Amino acid sequence: MPKKIAIMGAMPEEIAPLLDKLDNVTTSVYACNTYYEGTYRGKEIVVAYSKIGKVFATLTATMLIEKFGCDLLLFSGVAGAISDELAIGDLIIADGLCQHDLDITAFGHPHGYVPEGEVCIPTDVTLRNIAKEVANEKGLKLKEGIIATGDQFVANSERKEWIGETFKAHALEMEGASVAVVCSSMGVPFFIMRAISDSADMDAGFDFDAFLESSAKTSADFVISMVEKI
Ligand SMILES: CCCCCCN(CO)Cc1c[nH]c2c(N)ncnc12
């Protein structure tokens, strides 16, 4: 059965580069989100941005699957770099995602863990391999690593380093792990790609404002080019 592909972002800027690529677009509003249904190269696509943070991302990912019947989810957006190897504009795909602000360590549990949960949720290998194929064809560099998610914009080197060491994370953002929990709980293959907008340090706010649009486009252009191989 042909797949219905969800492409999700957190902010309008992260999906804007996708919308003018869709044909036969219809929009619907549901649970305070706008969903854009259309086709791309003959594939059925649903595009939406969640708004920022884990709670909004959980709602939108769930609706894309339960309400719109998507059976595969691609996330495109921007992130803060933890690894020194990641410069602004560089692409990273998640091989796993964790929640850096989930903390019941008072009971002896590791950071990011709650009972019946897992610290790091793996992403779909097939989709990661498709991304590597596309990167090779386009001669693009692609980093693969753990992405840490939390409900805070990190603009502090100390916090960034702690997240990097605690979770062996290469980048950080505010929605990916929620998408991971929803999709893995519902058996929906998912893929999280981010382009770096800042380095999660004292300059992060300025860099984010300066590079959001260009980095969001870098990520979106890459993700849409994966669709024809899915
Ligand atoms: C109006 C402000 C909206 C910030 C939204 C940032 N997104 C969240 O997914 C990605 C991101 C880019 N850089 C980040 C950072 N340093 N910390 C957290 N998240 C991020």
The ligand as a MOL file (V3000), in Angstrom:
LIG
                    3D

  0  0  0     0  0            999 V3000
M  V30 BEGIN CTAB
M  V30 COUNTS 20 21 0 0 0
M  V30 BEGIN ATOM
M  V30 1 C 12.1090 31.7070 19.2880 0
M  V30 2 C 13.1480 30.7070 19.7120 0
M  V30 3 C 12.8730 29.3610 19.1550 0
M  V30 4 C 13.9110 28.3450 19.4580 0
M  V30 5 C 13.5810 27.0090 18.8350 0
M  V30 6 C 14.8290 26.2600 18.5830 0
M  V30 7 N 14.6610 24.9530 17.9870 0
M  V30 8 C 13.9260 24.0590 18.8820 0
M  V30 9 O 13.9070 22.7720 18.4250 0
M  V30 10 C 15.9380 24.3380 17.5530 0
M  V30 11 C 17.1650 24.8960 18.2030 0
M  V30 12 C 18.1640 25.5620 17.5520 0
M  V30 13 N 19.1450 25.9200 18.4490 0
M  V30 14 C 18.7710 25.4980 19.6870 0
M  V30 15 C 19.3420 25.6290 20.9620 0
M  V30 16 N 20.5280 26.2560 21.1470 0
M  V30 17 N 18.6770 25.1110 22.0240 0
M  V30 18 C 17.4950 24.4790 21.8470 0
M  V30 19 N 16.8720 24.3370 20.6650 0
M  V30 20 C 17.5120 24.8430 19.5720 0
M  V30 END ATOM
M  V30 BEGIN BOND
M  V30 1 1 1 2
M  V30 2 1 2 3
M  V30 3 1 3 4
M  V30 4 1 4 5
M  V30 5 1 5 6
M  V30 6 1 6 7
M  V30 7 1 7 8
M  V30 8 1 7 10
M  V30 9 1 8 9
M  V30 10 1 10 11
M  V30 11 2 11 12
M  V30 12 1 11 20
M  V30 13 1 12 13
M  V30 14 1 13 14
M  V30 15 1 14 15
M  V30 16 2 14 20
M  V30 17 1 15 16
M  V30 18 2 15 17
M  V30 19 1 17 18
M  V30 20 2 18 19
M  V30 21 1 19 20
M  V30 END BOND
M  V30 END CTAB
M  END
